[in-house]
C-alpha cells in the first residue's frame, strides 16, 4: 500500500514539473545564450501547432535525439544537418518557461518521434 502511494505521489509531482507538447517540426536553428560570465549554445525547434513557442535543446541532446547531425562550430544549421525537419514529435519540457507571455521558451527534457 505504501509503495502504491509513493508511486502515485511521484507521478503527481512529475506531472507538475513537466509540460508536454506534440507537433510537426517546422524549424531548427542554432543559437547562443549570453549571460554574465556564461556563454552557451543551444538548438531551437519550432512546432507547426505551437508557432509562437520556442523549444530549446542542448546540443548533445539534439544530436542524441537525432534532430540534427553532429556538426562543427558553424552557427547556421544547414538542410543536411536538419534531420528532424518535418518530424511529428512529442516534447516533454521543463514546466518553468522563460521569455515573454507572447513568446515563451521551454527547455526540452525529452523528445520522442511519433509515427516513424
C-alpha positions in Angstrom: 0.0 0.0 0.0 2.8 2.4 0.9 4.6 1.7 -2.4 1.4 2.4 -4.4 1.0 5.8 -2.6 4.7 6.6 -3.2 4.3 5.8 -6.9 1.1 7.9 -7.2 2.8 10.8 -5.4 5.9 10.6 -7.6 3.6 10.6 -10.7 1.7 13.7 -9.4 5.0 15.5 -8.6 6.4 14.6 -12.1 3.2 16.0 -13.7 3.8 19.3 -12.1 7.4 19.8 -13.3 7.0 18.9 -17.0 4.8 20.1 -19.8 4.2 18.0 -22.9 3.7 19.3 -26.5 3.1 17.4 -29.7 3.5 18.7 -33.3 5.4 18.8 -36.5 8.9 20.3 -36.5 8.9 23.3 -38.9 12.1 25.0 -38.0 15.5 24.0 -36.5 18.1 26.8 -35.7 21.2 27.2 -33.6 21.5 30.0 -31.1 23.8 31.3 -28.4 22.8 32.3 -24.9 24.8 35.1 -23.3 24.7 35.7 -19.6 27.0 37.3 -17.1 30.1 35.2 -17.2 28.4 32.4 -19.3 28.0 31.6 -22.9 26.2 28.5 -24.2 25.0 27.1 -27.5 21.6 25.5 -28.0 19.3 24.3 -30.8 15.9 25.9 -31.2 12.9 24.0 -32.6 9.5 25.3 -33.6 6.4 23.2 -34.0 3.7 23.9 -36.6 1.0 23.5 -33.9 2.7 26.0 -31.5 4.3 28.6 -33.7 4.9 31.2 -31.0 6.7 28.9 -28.6 10.4 28.3 -28.8 11.7 24.9 -27.7 15.4 24.7 -26.8 17.6 21.7 -26.7 21.2 21.3 -25.5 23.5 20.4 -28.5 24.3 17.0 -27.1 20.5 16.3 -26.7 19.7 17.5 -30.2 22.2 15.0 -31.6 21.2 12.2 -29.3 17.5 12.6 -30.2 18.5 12.6 -33.9 17.1 16.0 -34.7 20.4 17.2 -36.1 23.6 15.7 -37.3 26.7 16.3 -35.2 28.3 19.4 -36.8 31.2 21.7 -36.4 31.3 25.2 -34.9 29.2 26.7 -37.7 26.4 28.9 -36.4 24.0 28.0 -39.3 22.1 24.7 -39.4 22.3 23.5 -43.0 19.4 21.4 -44.5 21.8 18.4 -44.5 22.1 18.8 -40.7 18.4 19.2 -40.0 17.4 15.6 -39.9 14.3 16.2 -37.8 12.6 18.8 -40.0 9.1 17.6 -40.8 9.1 15.0 -38.0 5.9 14.6 -35.8 7.2 14.7 -32.2 6.2 14.6 -28.6 8.3 17.0 -26.5 8.5 16.8 -22.7 9.7 20.2 -21.4 10.6 21.8 -18.1 7.3 23.5 -17.0 9.3 26.6 -15.9 9.2 28.6 -19.1 11.3 31.7 -19.8 10.7 34.5 -22.3 7.5 36.6 -22.5 3.9 35.5 -22.3 3.5 36.0 -26.1 6.8 34.2 -26.9 7.5 31.6 -24.2 10.7 29.5 -24.3 10.7 25.9 -23.0 13.7 23.7 -22.3 13.2 20.2 -23.8 13.9 17.3 -21.5 13.0 14.5 -23.8 11.9 14.1 -27.5 10.0 11.2 -28.9 9.5 10.8 -32.7 5.9 9.8 -33.5 4.9 7.7 -36.5 8.3 6.9 -37.9 
